[in-house]
Amino acid sequence: MDDKGAPLSGANKYVLHFDKDKLPPVSVFWNMSMYDEKQFFIENDFKRYSIGSTTDGLKTDPDGSVTILIQNERPEDTSNWLPAPTGPFNLTMRFYGAQTSILDGSYRLPGVRRVN
């Protein structure tokens, strides 16, 4: 679901934005994976099925924040792009080496925001 409670669909464009110093607090790594309704990876020509702290070339914004683009249309800069299908999809966030604020629920993952 997006931040408004609507199902995710590749017919829309989304962003997941982490403010500076608000990335998931982990000691190992975090990643977000995209799945279909049967929990299988969704095939795409770019061959990217997840994105996260270990993604080669992941870029920070000029202010130190990180914005992940979740959309079907290939953006000009693919560094922070997670390719979406044309239809419905699910996202799963994983935290490896989750720190206390994740475990006790005080860390809140930002919502996936529709931008069109």
Secondary structure, 3 states (H helix, E strand, C coil): CCCCCCCCECCCCEEEEECCCCCCCEEEEEEEEEECCCCCECCCCCCCCEEECCCCCCCCCCCCCEEEEEECCCCCCCCCEEECCCCECEEEEEEEEECHHHHCCCCCCCCCEECC
